[in-house]
């Protein structure tokens, strides 16, 4: 090795030996060290409880959708627009909360969000049938409140845990997406059956939200943005020089983030459409099979909401745990394991969903079986996609990345899918000269076929993610451009000190 080469190498700054998001079992930590292990797990328990309430509020409407349609005289397209209003407000407020979450006190942001969504949910239960427009506004405001939580809470977990431990904690956190969704169906439908009034389900979750707010204030430590600070110290960057526009520009050049976000968009499109309309679809299928009078339709809807809700809880838990464990094991032998598992989940769910939709007119039992399989395969993704984001994005941009991913996935996903399904259903029904029970069922059946084909597209997006995930993981750990510039300048300085030959 010549003298110049040796000089050049000697001036290079030591690179961090641990990459953010990589798996190093021997150095795996229980927490980040600033908070005790006990307090970190207690904080996660509180965050999981609030996540449960969050998703119960999301799905109290689908559980009694037939009753709300009757109460406010909504058609299928108008009913689907309820979820669209919720998601549009959710996604347009998510970037704001992402920006605030990267820079200000996260506990205050979460507290304000919980207070907003709980208060508005309670108020919406008292809206008169002549003020349907106000019910749309209330669902939009609930979306604003829940956006603060969905955007900021995962970043708090990233502050408390890392590596394998973080993957498992996130899997537990995201178990409460299907659990909360399923309990939302069960709560609203059982309260309607017990009281004879659909609005009582909207009065339970605000009480649970108040409990969650108290626990958040008392038990969750103030977020220190530790992961971001640690990263800044390692690379010598000044976090305060970053702006929102710079963050967005950097994220748009991160191909793992871009393709995985599109994959998440497909996931939310499919799950949004199915979760909103499946109880109604099952009700119409059962109504078709039994040839009962229309007066029995309300009872059918309530029972199917409870069955579907319980099934969502069970297969959701199993799916999230299975996905997290499969990812943890597989990426030890294949660095592309996470996106591959996500791709398999979406691709395999497509035939299950198609069979569930097509078999509904022949066998309700078969429909339930294939819906359960489809939900299980889709649930494999929930914890894994968040872990992908956390290790391909620099820590100081994680809340912004989370908010951008939420914004894109909901804008192009479940913001429109329930409304699109309802609009297609209405169009099919109107095309028939004589509306009937059969075509009321067929209209939703034909609309749902779209979901099966969209799932295949999502699998392709995650396969594209697999091509970039290794490179972007390293970039997230070490801002290569910054290090290269420092090495270059140090190298030049060293060369000037060498004697001329």
Secondary structure, 3 states (H helix, E strand, C coil): CCHHHHHHHHCCCCCCCCCCCCCCHHHCCCCCCCCCHHHHHHHHHHHHHHHHHHHHHHCHHHHCHHHHHHHHCCCHHHHHHHHHHHHHHHHHHHHHHHHHHCCCCHHHHHHHHHHHHHHHHHHHCCCCCCCHHHHHHHHHHHHHHHHHHHHHHHHHHHHHCCHHHHHHHHHHHHHHHHHHHHHHHHHHHHHHHHHCCHHHHHHCHHHHHHHHHHHHHHHCCCCCCHHHHHHHHHHCCCHHHCCHHHHHHHHHCCHHHHHHHHHHHHHHHHHHHHHHHHHHHHHHHHHHHHCCCHHHHHHHHHHHHHHHHHHHHHHHHHHHHHHHHHHHHHCCCCCCHHHHHHHHHHHHHHHHHHHHHHHCCCCHHHHHHHHHHHHHHHHCCHHHHHHHHHHHCCHHHHHHHHHHHHHHHHHHCHHHHHHHHHHHHHHHHHCCCCCCHHHHHHHHHHHHHHHHHHHHHHHHHHHHHHCCHHHHHHHHHCCHHHHHHHHHHHHHHHHHHCCCC
